[in-house]
Amino acid sequence: MTKSTFANPFRPGAGHMPPYLAGRQQEKDEFLRLLSQQTVLENFVLTGLRGVGKTVLLDTFKPLAIEQGWLWVGTDLSESTSIDESRIAVRLMTDLAPLTSSVILTHDLPAIGFGRTAKRVRRRLDFNTMSEFYNATPGLASDKLKAVLEMVWSCLRQQKVKGVLFAYDEAQNLADHATTNEYPLSLMLDVFQSLQKNYDGKLSLSRSSSIFCR
């Protein structure tokens, strides 16, 4: 007579998905409610002690968001990533690039000389394109990042997606550093607050949302 073994339903570790996730239906329902907002007025902050399952719960949100027609952008926010404003901007553009690299942008180069016609150029909306647009935009880092995200959304909204959801784990590493005049936390809050408003009353940029897990 063989003795049956009982599989441990828990997997203590850094974000390992357990065989069965129980007791999180209320959080899932609240997440789905936030995804149904026509204009994003509420964001989602996931907090808790270390080891209670924040990362696992965040991972279960991703397929729910995709099923609802949202694009998912996110990774871990390490201390090195959040040390200054420019690195935060690079982090966001890097995370966006896999979703946008299939988008083709077309623009006309101005003609030089009489009788010449403008040349039409096609290029992918990849990290290099976003980075060039970021560097060419005048203003502070927040102005540059807003311009990039507005440009990206003006392209993505044509694909009939509901929006872009930015979900970042380990957000406790995100903080302002007054001693070095670097304010990455304030940058993120300012940029997302701006994007969740109507831009100039014409182009709706309210379809971006954010989750911060810490």
C-alpha positions, 0 to 999 in steps of 0.5 A, a space after each residue: 500500500 503506497 502512501 500518498 504525499 500531500 503537496 505543500 500549497 505554500 512556496 515561501 520565496 521571493 515572488 514564487 507563484 503558489 500551486 493555489 492562490 486563495 483569499 484574494 478575490 476581494 483584491 481582484 474585484 477591486 482591481 477589475 473595478 479600477 480597470 473599468 474607469 472611463 476616466 482614470 481618477 484612482 490608482 492602485 497602491 499595493 502595500 504589505 509586510 515582506 512575504 505576504 504575497 504582494 508580488 504574487 498578487 501583482 503577477 495575477 493582475 497582469 492576465 486580468 488586465 490583458 483580458 480587459 484590453 489593457 497593455 501591461 508595462 512593468 518590472 522591479 524598481 531597483 535602487 539603481 533605477 530610481 536614483 535620478 530622474 533620467 534613469 526613471 525616464 530610461 526605465 519607462 521607455 525601456 519597458 514600453 519598447 517591447 509594446 511599441 516596437 511593432 508600431 511604424 512611424 512615418 514622417 517627411 524629411 524637408 526637401 533641400 533645393 528647388 524642385 525637390 520633393 520631401 522624402 518620406 521616412 518610416 521607422 519603428 517606435 522602439 527605444 532608440 526612437 523614443 530616446 531621440 524624441 526625449 532628448 530633442 524635447 526642450 524642458 525638464 525631465 518631466 516635460 520630456 517624459 510627458 512628451 514621449 508618453 503622449 506621443 506613444 499613446 497617440 500611436 497606441 490608441 489607434 490600435 483600439 486598446 483601452 489603455 496602458 497600465 504601468 505596474 512596478 514592484 519594489 516601489 519603496 525604492 522610489 524616493 526624492 533625493 534633495 541633497 543631489 537635486 534629483 526628484 524621481 518620485 515627484 517626477 513619476 507622480 507629476 507625469 502620471 497625474 498629467 497624463 490622467 487628465 485630458 490634454 488640451 481638451 482634444 486628445 484624451 490621455 486619461 487611459 494610463 493607469 499605474 500600480 505601485 507595489 511596495 
